[in-house]
Amino acid sequence: MHRLSYTVVTALLATAGLVPITAAAPAAAAPRPAAVAGNLSARADGRLGTDTDGAARPAAADPDEVRLISVRGAGPFRIGAGLARLSAAGLIDWVAPDCDGTVRAGVTGAWAGKILLAFRDGRLVEVGTATAPPRTPAGAGVGMSFAALEEIYGPRGSLIRNDADDASAYLVRVGSRVELFTGHPIRPGVGYLQVGPASVVERGFREGRSC
C-alpha cells in the first residue's frame, strides 16, 4: 500500500487543487459515486449527521479540525469507515481502482487536496498526506526532518528500513496502528505521512508493495 510513488501521490492530490510541489497531471480517475439516499452529512465535529433538508452533503468543517491526522484517521475519514457510507454523505470526490482490490479516493470539502484515502473491501485502511497541516497529535508532519521526529517522539518511534534495504522511514506504533513518515524524492526530510493499521501501512512499506 505504501509504495505508491510520491509523484503519483501528489498528482492524485492535485485533482483536488492543492499539492506541495509541481507534479505531473493525475491519471484518469473514475467519477465519484453519486450520493445516495440516507440523509447523511459531515458535521463539524467529524461525525456523520443529518441535513435539515434531507439532502446528502458535507457540512463546513471547523478550520481547526483540518489540522489533525492520527491513527484514527482525519476528520470524518476514520479508519474502518465504509466507502459507501462516505460517498452517500457526499464526502468522496473521486475513486480510482488500484491493484489487489485497493481503491484510492479523493475527498471533498475542507480536507480536499490535503489527504488521500485507500480502501480495501470497501473499508478505509489508510489516510495519507503530502501537505502540512495536518499534523499528528504530537505535532509532527510533512516537511520536518527525521531528527526532529526523533526529538518529538523519543522512544515511541524509530527509524526503519524496508526489506530491500533501499528506503528508510520513521515509524510510530500506537497499538495495532501506525504513523509512517517517508522521505521526499528531491529534498531531505519527510515527504509523505500515512496512518492506518500496521498490517497495511507498515507491511506495505517493508515489503515494497504498492497495495
HELIX and SHEET records of a PDB file:
HELIX    1   1 TYR A    6  ALA A   14  1                                   9    
HELIX    2   2 PRO A   63  GLU A   65  5                                   3    
HELIX    3   3 LEU A   83  ALA A   88  1                                   6    
HELIX    4   4 CYS A   99  GLY A  101  5                                   3    
HELIX    5   5 GLY A  109  TRP A  111  5                                   3    
HELIX    6   6 PHE A  146  TYR A  153  1                                   8    
HELIX    7   7 GLY A  154  ARG A  156  5                                   3    
HELIX    8   8 VAL A  201  GLU A  207  1                                   7    
SHEET    1   A 9 ALA A  30  PRO A  31  0                                        
SHEET    2   A 9 ILE A  92  PRO A  97 -1                                        
SHEET    3   A 9 VAL A 103  VAL A 107 -1                                        
SHEET    4   A 9 LEU A 116  ARG A 120 -1                                        
SHEET    5   A 9 ARG A 123  THR A 129 -1                                        
SHEET    6   A 9 VAL A 190  PRO A 197 -1                                        
SHEET    7   A 9 ARG A 177  GLY A 183 -1                                        
SHEET    8   A 9 SER A 168  VAL A 174 -1                                        
SHEET    9   A 9 GLY A 157  ARG A 161 -1                                        
SHEET    1   B 2 SER A  41  ALA A  42  0                                        
SHEET    2   B 2 LEU A  48  GLY A  49 -1                                        
SHEET    1   C 2 GLY A  73  ALA A  74  0                                        
SHEET    2   C 2 PHE A  77  ARG A  78 -1                                        
END                                                                             
